[in-house]
């Protein structure tokens, strides 16, 4: 049985107030680094991962590095399919700025995200296709082992929606907090979602 431990990177600037970060290179803040260490300890205590894979973005690689170190010094592999959503012309903008510039398009993103393509960027259909392919590659390479995937808010939502059999229109029904842990079991082609966005491990040590 394959087990996927899915987590989001730790805290970065641009989460609050919210900004379309996407492919912006952002390092973890001090809070994010502490979250990554706590997440590594929690994963090492509960599972014995054989591999850690991350988005190519620095914030994900940093988080993955802390998890890999806690799990016995594993190497971190990079998967392009786990990269954050490409927000195109909206990348770097605050949500307020995007709403002010394109109110109808912003409203569509919030109310019917499955109908949205970011100007010069991706759609949720693009995201779903590449995250599904990344998941397939990981399962093929790792077999029945436990594997950690460190992605992004949008990436993890897309993975979970597919595993739960939910449509892309349900995108906003799921939350993915920084360093929240979700767990998937895959056996004989069937997927079970064991946990979603658990954050209790972050309660200690972060003010």
QUIHU-V329283 format. One record per backbone hydrogen bond with DSSP energy under -1.0 kcal/mol. NH is the residue of the N-H (numbers start at 0). CO is the residue of the C=O. If there is no record, write none. Layout:
{{NH | CO} {NH | CO}}
//
This chain:
{{1 | 185} {2 | 144} {3 | 183} {4 | 146} {5 | 181} {6 | 148} {8 | 150} {14 | 11} {18 | 13} {19 | 92} {20 | 18} {23 | 20} {28 | 10} {32 | 28} {33 | 29} {34 | 30} {35 | 31} {36 | 32} {37 | 33} {38 | 34} {39 | 35} {40 | 36} {41 | 37} {42 | 38} {43 | 39} {44 | 40} {45 | 41} {46 | 42} {49 | 145} {52 | 147} {53 | 76} {54 | 149} {60 | 56} {61 | 57} {62 | 58} {63 | 59} {64 | 60} {65 | 61} {66 | 62} {67 | 63} {68 | 64} {69 | 65} {70 | 66} {71 | 68} {72 | 67} {73 | 67} {76 | 51} {78 | 53} {81 | 78} {82 | 79} {88 | 118} {89 | 86} {90 | 87} {91 | 19} {92 | 89} {94 | 17} {97 | 93} {98 | 94} {99 | 95} {100 | 96} {101 | 97} {105 | 101} {106 | 102} {107 | 103} {108 | 104} {109 | 105} {110 | 106} {111 | 107} {114 | 111} {115 | 112} {117 | 121} {120 | 117} {121 | 85} {126 | 122} {127 | 123} {128 | 124} {129 | 125} {130 | 126} {131 | 127} {132 | 128} {133 | 129} {134 | 130} {135 | 131} {136 | 132} {137 | 133} {138 | 134} {139 | 135} {140 | 136} {141 | 137} {142 | 138} {144 | 141} {146 | 2} {147 | 50} {148 | 4} {149 | 52} {150 | 6} {155 | 151} {156 | 152} {157 | 153} {158 | 154} {159 | 155} {160 | 156} {161 | 157} {162 | 158} {163 | 159} {165 | 160} {169 | 166} {170 | 167} {172 | 169} {173 | 170} {179 | 176} {180 | 197} {181 | 5} {182 | 194} {183 | 3} {184 | 191} {185 | 1} {186 | 189} {189 | 186} {191 | 184} {193 | 182} {194 | 182} {197 | 180} {201 | 198} {202 | 199}}
//
